[in-house]
Amino acid sequence: MGPVLVVEDREQLAAMLAETLTREGYAVEVVYRGDEAIDRIAHGPNLLAVITDLKLPGADGLEVLQAARRRDPQLPVFLITAFATVETAVQALKLGARDYFPKPLEMARLLVALRSAASARGQLLALEPAPGAPTLVGESPNFLSALEALRRVAPTEASVLLLGESGTGKELFARSLHAYSPRRHGPFVAFACAAVPETLLEAELFGYERGAFTGATARHLGRFEQASSGTLFLDEIGEIGPGVQVKLLRALEERRISRLGGSGEISVDVRLVAATNRDLATSVVRGNFRADLYHRLNVFPVTLPPLRERRRDIPALALHLLSRASAKNGLPLPLLRPSALGALVLPPWPGNIRELANHMERVAILSAGERVGPGELQLSRELLRQGWEQPEVRELALEFAGEEGEELSRYVLS
């Protein structure tokens, strides 16, 4: 496991924290300035957690928190604050901090919180993902349930079936599963089954020899061979027809395929991850999907929740997606005000993470380097009001808006 980074300018408190954490079995690094912490987070090895004071020289604790969110949105950050700044610390919780601890510090409470966060964090770090592993953002119970399923199944060879609405991040989840698996140094090949006509699907999956059909001027390796020693991700698996279903079942059971126009069989070594937004069990009952293939795919099903069922994750996701979009486009990062974070909770986001990502890229372009309030988000007033009319959603939006709750209320209802 990585070390705990302690960021505290008072040397006596820093020494006490380091001594206590070391005695509890944690590796500890100490820095005394916020800018030093930001540099360590950005360029050093993975950390288990960050414990930072709110008031620091060089950069404050909120800037340290933002640096941690940019590096890894799942990195637990704990804030230490004086009683006079508790409101600021609570606002930091809504921006992604794991917890805050007022001074004088209660070490027992800090250790309990750290132990809980470090347990889950250590399990993920112990898997040693491949470089460039995608970041999965969220702390909602249904999302954490899916993340725990990933942790359990990633080290195995089991087939995985990802279920969920369009845009819920099934391919990203599949890439993460590959990155944490023993096959992480092999290829990851993604293929959307609905993207090609049924007549070409077999050729794309299993390949073909030269002359197999008109236009086949050279041998073509299908996705199964391309993914050799790695992971094959088949999206929209429910769209394939009965003929290809038979051949897919045989490939999975016997680990052998035949290219179109070929005379022999070829051994394949792939791990299959499939995804669908359909109810495959219903498709089986209706005779549209083979029961034996369904059971072969459904060894380890994982359901990814829609965004409307994990609204508490939306602000953290938005910050992550905004940072990514700004970096991609070479633009300075906009600052989302608390009222904007509250507003983002209100719409239903039917396109899920894909829709949110596209919207945050638009914000990154239109508001580069600026402070962003509810108006600058350009969200549909009708959708905002629909969310506002739901008491639980309104309460969550006001929680994230904090002291800017009245401004958010005026904007939504005006």
Secondary structure as the mmCIF struct_conf table of DSSP 4:
data_model
#
loop_
_struct_conf.conf_type_id
_struct_conf.id
_struct_conf.beg_label_comp_id
_struct_conf.beg_label_asym_id
_struct_conf.beg_label_seq_id
_struct_conf.end_label_comp_id
_struct_conf.end_label_asym_id
_struct_conf.end_label_seq_id
HELX_LH_PP_P HELX_LH_PP_P1 GLY A 2 PRO A 3
STRN STRN1 VAL A 4 VAL A 7
BEND BEND1 ASP A 9 ASP A 9
HELX_RH_AL_P HELX_RH_AL_P1 GLU A 11 ARG A 23
TURN_TY1_P TURN_TY1_P1 GLU A 24 GLY A 25
STRN STRN2 VAL A 28 VAL A 31
BEND BEND2 TYR A 32 ARG A 33
HELX_RH_AL_P HELX_RH_AL_P2 GLY A 34 HIS A 43
BEND BEND3 GLY A 44 PRO A 45
BEND BEND4 LEU A 48 LEU A 48
STRN STRN3 ALA A 49 ASP A 53
BEND BEND5 LEU A 54 LYS A 55
BEND BEND6 PRO A 57 ALA A 59
HELX_RH_AL_P HELX_RH_AL_P3 GLY A 61 ARG A 71
TURN_TY1_P TURN_TY1_P2 PRO A 73 GLN A 74
BEND BEND7 LEU A 75 LEU A 75
STRN STRN4 VAL A 77 THR A 81
HELX_RH_3T_P HELX_RH_3T_P1 PHE A 83 THR A 85
HELX_RH_AL_P HELX_RH_AL_P4 VAL A 86 LYS A 94
TURN_TY1_P TURN_TY1_P3 LEU A 95 GLY A 96
STRN STRN5 ASP A 99 PRO A 102
BEND BEND8 LYS A 103 PRO A 104
HELX_LH_PP_P HELX_LH_PP_P2 LEU A 105 LEU A 105
HELX_RH_AL_P HELX_RH_AL_P5 MET A 107 ALA A 126
TURN_TY1_P TURN_TY1_P4 LEU A 127 LEU A 127
HELX_LH_PP_P HELX_LH_PP_P3 PRO A 129 ALA A 130
TURN_TY1_P TURN_TY1_P5 PRO A 131 GLY A 132
HELX_LH_PP_P HELX_LH_PP_P4 ALA A 133 THR A 135
HELX_RH_AL_P HELX_RH_AL_P6 PRO A 141 VAL A 153
TURN_TY1_P TURN_TY1_P6 ALA A 154 PRO A 155
BEND BEND9 THR A 156 THR A 156
STRN STRN6 VAL A 160 LEU A 163
TURN_TY1_P TURN_TY1_P7 SER A 166 GLY A 167
BEND BEND10 THR A 168 THR A 168
HELX_RH_AL_P HELX_RH_AL_P7 LYS A 170 ALA A 179
TURN_TY1_P TURN_TY1_P8 TYR A 180 TYR A 180
BEND BEND11 SER A 181 SER A 181
TURN_TY1_P TURN_TY1_P9 PRO A 182 HIS A 185
BEND BEND12 GLY A 186 GLY A 186
STRN STRN7 PHE A 188 ALA A 192
HELX_RH_3T_P HELX_RH_3T_P2 CYS A 193 ALA A 195
BEND BEND13 VAL A 196 VAL A 196
HELX_RH_AL_P HELX_RH_AL_P8 GLU A 198 PHE A 206
STRN STRN8 TYR A 208 TYR A 208
TURN_TY1_P TURN_TY1_P10 ARG A 210 GLY A 211
BEND BEND14 ALA A 212 PHE A 213
TURN_TY1_P TURN_TY1_P11 THR A 214 GLY A 215
BEND BEND15 ALA A 218 ALA A 218
STRN STRN9 HIS A 220 HIS A 220
HELX_RH_AL_P HELX_RH_AL_P9 ARG A 223 GLN A 226
TURN_TY1_P TURN_TY1_P12 ALA A 227 SER A 229
STRN STRN10 GLY A 230 ASP A 235
BEND BEND16 GLU A 236 GLU A 236
HELX_RH_3T_P HELX_RH_3T_P3 ILE A 237 GLU A 239
HELX_RH_AL_P HELX_RH_AL_P10 PRO A 242 GLU A 254
STRN STRN11 ARG A 256 ILE A 257
STRN STRN12 LEU A 260 LEU A 260
TURN_TY1_P TURN_TY1_P13 GLY A 261 GLY A 261
BEND BEND17 SER A 263 GLY A 264
STRN STRN13 ILE A 266 SER A 267
STRN STRN14 VAL A 270 THR A 276
BEND BEND18 ASN A 277 ARG A 278
HELX_RH_AL_P HELX_RH_AL_P11 LEU A 280 VAL A 285
TURN_TY1_P TURN_TY1_P14 ARG A 286 GLY A 287
BEND BEND19 ASN A 288 PHE A 289
HELX_RH_AL_P HELX_RH_AL_P12 ALA A 291 LEU A 297
TURN_TY1_P TURN_TY1_P15 ASN A 298 VAL A 299
STRN STRN15 PHE A 300 THR A 303
HELX_LH_PP_P HELX_LH_PP_P5 LEU A 304 PRO A 306
HELX_RH_3T_P HELX_RH_3T_P4 LEU A 307 GLU A 309
HELX_RH_3T_P HELX_RH_3T_P5 ARG A 311 ASP A 313
HELX_RH_AL_P HELX_RH_AL_P13 ILE A 314 LYS A 328
TURN_TY1_P TURN_TY1_P16 ASN A 329 GLY A 330
HELX_LH_PP_P HELX_LH_PP_P6 PRO A 332 PRO A 334
STRN STRN16 LEU A 335 LEU A 336
HELX_RH_AL_P HELX_RH_AL_P14 PRO A 338 VAL A 345
BEND BEND20 LEU A 346 PRO A 347
TURN_TY1_P TURN_TY1_P17 PRO A 350 GLY A 351
HELX_RH_AL_P HELX_RH_AL_P15 ASN A 352 LEU A 366
TURN_TY1_P TURN_TY1_P18 SER A 367 GLY A 369
BEND BEND21 GLU A 370 GLU A 370
STRN STRN17 ARG A 371 VAL A 372
HELX_RH_AL_P HELX_RH_AL_P16 PRO A 374 LEU A 377
TURN_TY1_P TURN_TY1_P19 GLN A 378 GLN A 378
HELX_RH_AL_P HELX_RH_AL_P17 ARG A 381 TRP A 388
TURN_TY1_P TURN_TY1_P20 GLU A 389 GLU A 389
BEND BEND22 GLN A 390 GLN A 390
HELX_RH_AL_P HELX_RH_AL_P18 PRO A 391 ALA A 401
HELX_RH_3T_P HELX_RH_3T_P6 GLY A 402 GLU A 404
HELX_RH_AL_P HELX_RH_AL_P19 GLY A 405 LEU A 413
#
